[in-house]
Amino acid sequence: MPYTYYLTLFKNNYSFCLIRYKKTRKQKIKSILSPHISKIPAKSKLH
């Protein structure tokens, strides 16, 4: 019983961390790219 409980707990925690990591990575990429994107004129921006 405790083993499966810890296993599910670990799975949930892992997925949560993975989601958080993906979010932070997206934000990092955005923050890195934003100065470059702002230099590009609006016409050449991707929609």
Distance bins in CASP14 RR format, pairs under 12 A and 6 or more apart:
PFRMAT RR
TARGET T0000
AUTHOR 0000-0000-0000
RMODE 2
METHOD distances of the structure
MODEL  1
1 7 0 0 0 0 0 1 0 0 0 0 0
1 8 0 0 0 0 0 1 0 0 0 0 0
2 8 0 0 0 0 0 1 0 0 0 0 0
2 9 0 0 0 0 0 1 0 0 0 0 0
3 9 0 0 0 0 0 1 0 0 0 0 0
3 10 0 0 0 0 0 1 0 0 0 0 0
4 10 0 0 0 0 0 1 0 0 0 0 0
4 11 0 0 0 0 0 1 0 0 0 0 0
5 11 0 0 0 0 0 1 0 0 0 0 0
5 12 0 0 0 0 0 1 0 0 0 0 0
6 12 0 0 0 0 0 1 0 0 0 0 0
6 13 0 0 0 0 0 1 0 0 0 0 0
7 13 0 0 0 0 0 1 0 0 0 0 0
7 14 0 0 0 0 0 1 0 0 0 0 0
8 14 0 0 0 0 0 1 0 0 0 0 0
8 15 0 0 0 0 0 1 0 0 0 0 0
9 15 0 0 0 0 0 1 0 0 0 0 0
9 16 0 0 0 0 0 1 0 0 0 0 0
10 16 0 0 0 0 0 1 0 0 0 0 0
10 17 0 0 0 0 0 1 0 0 0 0 0
11 17 0 0 0 0 0 1 0 0 0 0 0
11 18 0 0 0 0 0 1 0 0 0 0 0
12 18 0 0 0 0 0 1 0 0 0 0 0
12 19 0 0 0 0 0 1 0 0 0 0 0
13 19 0 0 0 0 0 1 0 0 0 0 0
13 20 0 0 0 0 0 1 0 0 0 0 0
14 20 0 0 0 0 0 1 0 0 0 0 0
14 21 0 0 0 0 0 1 0 0 0 0 0
15 21 0 0 0 0 0 1 0 0 0 0 0
15 22 0 0 0 0 0 1 0 0 0 0 0
16 22 0 0 0 0 0 1 0 0 0 0 0
16 23 0 0 0 0 0 1 0 0 0 0 0
17 23 0 0 0 0 0 1 0 0 0 0 0
17 24 0 0 0 0 0 1 0 0 0 0 0
18 24 0 0 0 0 0 1 0 0 0 0 0
18 25 0 0 0 0 0 1 0 0 0 0 0
19 25 0 0 0 0 0 1 0 0 0 0 0
19 26 0 0 0 0 0 1 0 0 0 0 0
20 26 0 0 0 0 0 1 0 0 0 0 0
20 27 0 0 0 0 0 1 0 0 0 0 0
21 27 0 0 0 0 0 1 0 0 0 0 0
21 28 0 0 0 0 0 1 0 0 0 0 0
22 28 0 0 0 0 0 1 0 0 0 0 0
22 29 0 0 0 0 0 1 0 0 0 0 0
23 29 0 0 0 0 0 1 0 0 0 0 0
23 30 0 0 0 0 0 1 0 0 0 0 0
24 30 0 0 0 0 0 1 0 0 0 0 0
24 31 0 0 0 0 0 1 0 0 0 0 0
25 31 0 0 0 0 0 1 0 0 0 0 0
25 32 0 0 0 0 0 1 0 0 0 0 0
26 32 0 0 0 0 0 1 0 0 0 0 0
26 33 0 0 0 0 0 1 0 0 0 0 0
27 33 0 0 0 0 0 1 0 0 0 0 0
27 34 0 0 0 0 0 1 0 0 0 0 0
28 34 0 0 0 0 0 1 0 0 0 0 0
29 36 0 0 0 0 0 1 0 0 0 0 0
29 37 0 0 0 0 0 1 0 0 0 0 0
30 36 0 0 0 0 0 1 0 0 0 0 0
30 37 0 0 0 0 1 0 0 0 0 0 0
30 38 0 0 0 0 0 1 0 0 0 0 0
31 37 0 0 0 0 0 1 0 0 0 0 0
31 38 0 0 0 0 0 1 0 0 0 0 0
33 39 0 0 0 0 0 1 0 0 0 0 0
33 40 0 0 0 0 0 1 0 0 0 0 0
33 45 0 0 0 0 0 1 0 0 0 0 0
33 46 0 0 0 0 0 1 0 0 0 0 0
34 40 0 0 0 0 0 1 0 0 0 0 0
36 44 0 0 0 0 0 1 0 0 0 0 0
36 45 0 0 0 0 0 1 0 0 0 0 0
37 44 0 0 0 0 0 1 0 0 0 0 0
37 45 1 0 0 1 0 0 0 0 0 0 0
37 46 0 0 0 0 1 0 0 0 0 0 0
38 45 0 0 0 0 1 0 0 0 0 0 0
39 45 0 0 0 0 0 1 0 0 0 0 0
40 46 0 0 0 0 1 0 0 0 0 0 0
END
